[in-house]
Amino acid sequence: MHVRIDIGRQTLEIFGADGACIRRYSVSTALNGPGEQQGSGCTPRGRHRVRAKIGAGAQCGTVFRGRRPTGECWTPEFAAQHPGRDWILSRILWLSGEEVGRNRLGAVDTMRRYIYIHGTGDDQPMGVPLSHGCIRMRNREVIELFDLVPAGTAVEIVQ
């Protein structure tokens, strides 16, 4: 099983061992486009792995800060009280780059940049690049993805 994220199409696809696409989701990647540099706010390209899965069993809409649940749950009313907040919700799949010099180590390290696949508020559009570098998904869909892919799953991010 492996995952392919297409920045141009704003999609995430899961492929089974036989190479067939078993799921396709609309996502939102970086507003700043593709790129690997620390501080760029861009979505890194290339070969990655799901390094860690965070949030198993958490309620849909659980708010995370620093990869820890805050005890809060996202609702439109709660979001209105916190305008401009970059919501990390429901589940986190923390990515680690596999290509030294491209997305691993130094100023291009995906993991040190805290690049995740994560849930976001229901008010956020999918299919449009708006994130700060991460790959945003609908909450119910990121929970489904989380349950389908084990830690260590290959993730390719293409332009």
C-alpha positions in Angstrom: 0.0 0.0 0.0 1.2 3.5 -0.7 -0.2 7.1 -0.9 0.2 9.6 -3.6 -0.5 13.3 -3.1 -0.8 15.4 -6.3 -0.3 19.1 -5.6 -1.5 20.2 -9.0 -4.7 18.2 -8.8 -5.1 18.7 -5.0 -5.8 15.0 -4.5 -4.6 12.2 -2.2 -4.9 8.7 -3.5 -4.3 5.4 -1.7 -3.1 2.5 -3.8 -3.3 -1.2 -2.8 -0.6 -3.8 -3.2 -1.9 -4.6 -6.7 -1.4 -0.9 -7.7 -5.2 -0.2 -7.9 -6.4 3.1 -6.5 -8.7 2.2 -3.5 -9.5 5.7 -2.3 -9.3 9.2 -3.7 -9.8 12.4 -1.6 -9.7 16.1 -2.3 -7.1 17.9 -0.2 -5.7 21.3 0.4 -1.9 21.8 0.2 0.2 24.9 0.7 -1.0 28.3 -0.3 2.7 29.1 -1.1 2.9 26.1 -3.5 5.5 23.3 -3.5 8.9 23.7 -1.9 11.1 22.2 0.7 12.9 25.0 2.5 12.4 25.5 6.3 10.1 28.5 6.9 8.8 28.6 3.3 5.2 27.6 4.1 5.4 25.2 1.1 4.4 21.6 0.7 7.5 19.4 0.3 7.8 17.1 -2.8 9.3 13.7 -3.2 9.4 10.4 -1.3 8.2 10.4 2.3 7.0 7.9 4.9 4.3 8.1 7.6 6.7 8.5 10.5 4.0 8.7 13.3 0.3 8.4 13.6 -1.2 10.6 16.3 -4.8 10.8 17.6 -6.0 7.2 17.5 -9.5 7.0 19.1 -9.8 10.8 19.4 -13.3 12.3 18.8 -13.8 13.7 15.3 -12.9 17.4 15.5 -10.5 17.0 18.4 -8.1 20.0 18.4 -4.4 19.3 18.5 -1.6 21.7 19.5 2.0 20.5 19.5 0.7 17.1 18.5 -1.3 16.9 21.7 -5.1 17.1 22.2 -6.1 20.3 23.9 -9.4 19.0 25.3 -11.2 21.2 22.8 -13.5 20.1 19.9 -13.9 22.1 16.7 -17.3 23.6 16.0 -18.2 26.5 13.7 -19.0 28.5 16.9 -15.7 27.6 18.5 -13.8 28.5 15.3 -15.5 31.9 15.2 -14.1 32.6 18.7 -10.6 31.9 17.4 -10.3 33.6 14.0 -7.1 33.0 12.0 -6.2 29.8 13.9 -4.6 27.1 11.8 -6.7 24.1 12.8 -5.0 20.7 13.2 -8.0 18.4 13.9 -9.0 14.7 14.4 -5.8 12.8 13.3 -2.2 13.6 12.4 0.0 11.5 10.1 3.5 13.0 10.6 5.6 12.7 7.4 9.3 12.1 7.2 11.3 12.7 4.0 13.4 10.0 2.5 15.6 11.9 0.1 18.7 13.4 1.7 19.2 17.0 0.6 15.7 17.2 -1.0 13.3 16.6 1.9 15.5 15.0 4.6 18.1 16.6 6.9 19.3 20.2 7.0 17.1 23.1 6.0 14.8 20.8 4.0 13.8 18.2 6.6 10.1 17.5 6.2 9.8 16.0 9.7 11.6 18.9 11.4 9.2 21.2 9.5 6.3 19.4 11.2 4.6 18.5 7.9 1.5 16.5 8.5 -1.6 15.1 6.8 -4.3 16.3 9.2 -7.9 17.2 9.5 -9.2 20.8 9.3 -12.3 22.8 10.0 -15.4 21.9 8.0 -15.5 25.6 6.8 -12.2 25.2 4.9 -12.4 24.4 1.2 -10.8 21.3 -0.3 -9.2 21.3 -3.8 -7.7 24.7 -3.2 -4.2 25.3 -1.9 -4.6 27.2 1.4 -2.4 25.4 4.1 0.8 26.5 5.7 2.7 23.5 4.2 0.7 20.5 5.5 -1.9 18.4 3.6 -5.3 19.2 5.0 -8.3 16.8 4.7 -11.9 16.6 5.8 -12.1 15.2 9.3 -14.0 12.1 8.5 -11.7 11.4 5.5 -8.5 11.8 7.5 -9.9 9.4 10.1 -10.6 6.9 7.4 -7.0 7.4 6.0 -5.6 7.0 9.5 -7.4 3.7 9.9 -6.3 2.4 6.5 -2.6 3.1 6.4 0.0 1.9 8.9 2.9 3.8 10.2 5.8 3.4 7.7 3.5 3.7 4.6 5.2 5.3 1.6 3.9 8.7 0.6 4.9 10.3 -2.6 4.2 14.0 -3.1 4.2 15.2 -6.7 3.8 18.5 -8.4 
